[in-house]
């Protein structure tokens, strides 16, 4: 079985909600290929779904070492820390995720506002005036 097939098999278990099986398969894949970023990211999420926040955080930091400026890494770490009760660290990783999304947008030639709709300036709304019954309507 190829690494891609092993990963797909683990993700199938994940999609069915069998997180222990997915975790075991992802760990086996990572033992053979420690630099498999997607497997590392998925393992953290599988552990999170099992409620093992400390292990999810540890695996999330391994993914962070593989790709330190990846938005999804910091989004996941923010979620893991939030569930573990560490709001300050969760906010730090939330900010890092936002910064990573801005950098991604800039690298692709778009503005931060285009990468994140929340950062767009408000667009003016047309003004609706009420009917003015005191004004005479022109006769036909």
N, C-alpha and C positions, 0 to 999 in steps of 0.2 A: 504494500500500500504506500502510495506517495505521501509526502508531507501535506500536500493540499487535500488529499482524500482523508487523511487523519483529522485535519482541521475541520473539514466539512462534516465528518462524522461527529466530532465533538460539538459542533454548532447545531447539528440536527438534534442531539440530546438537549442542548441548551434551549432550543426553540420549543421542545416538548415539555420543558420545565424540569427535566431530570438533571438538576445542577450537580449532584454528586458524581454522576457518570461523566458529565461534561468536564468537570474539574479533573477527574482522574485521567481522562484522555488528553486534556490540555497539558497537564503536568508531564505526561509521557512524551508528548510532542516537544515540550520545552526542554526536556532532558536531552533529547536528540538534537534539537536546534534551539539553543538558548536565545538567539537573536530574532526569533519569530515574533515580531511586534504584535500582530493581530491576536496570536494565541495568548500572549502575555496580557494584553488588554482584556480579552475575553475571560481569562482565568480570574482576574480581579473582579469582574462583574459576576461571574458564577459564584464566587465566594461571598460576595455581597448579598446575592439573592438567597444564599443559605443562612444569612445572618451572622457570618463570621467576619465582622468589620475589621478586626485587627489584621487578619490574614489578607483581606481585600486591600487594605491600606499598604501592607508590605508588598503585595504583588503590583499594586498601582505604582509604587515607587520604582519597582524594577522596570515597568513600562516607561516611566519618566526618564530613567537612565538611558533607555534605548532611544527615545525621542523627547528630549527635554522641552521642546517648544510646541508640542502637539496639543491642540485645543482639547481633544477628547480625553487625553490623559488627565489634564487638570480638571475637566468637568467631572470625570469619574472620581478623582481624589476629593474634590469638593463634596460630592454626594456621600462618599464613604466617611469622611470626617464629620459631616453633618449628622449622619446616623449614629456615629460613635460618640456624639456629644461634644465634639471639639469645634465650636462655632468659629473661633478665631482662625484656625488653620483652614477650615472649610471656606471662609471668606477669602483667605489668601489665594487658595487654588481657584476659586471662582474668578478672582481678578486676573490670575495668570491665564485662565481660559479666555477671558475677554481680550486680553492683550494679544494672545496667540491668534485669535480670530481677526484682530485688526492687522497684525503682521501678515497673515495669509491674504487678506484682502488687498493690502498694499503691494504685496509681491505679485499678485495677479493683476495689478494695474487698476484696482478699484479703490474708492475711498472707504474709510472706516464706516461711513454712513451707509454706503451701498452694501457692505458686508453685514451690517447689523441695522435692520430697519428701525430699531429703537433710537438710533443716533441721528436719524434723519430730522431735518428741520420741519416744523409743522407747516403744512401747506395751507394757504389762505382758503377759507370757505366763502362761497358766494353769500352775500347778504340778502336776506329775504325780508322785504318790507311788508307790513300788514296792509290789507286793503284799506283805502282811505275813502270811506263813504261820503265824506263831505265834499270831495272833489267831484265836479260834474263830469259825466261821461260825454264825449262828443256825440252830437246827434248824427244819425246816418244820413 
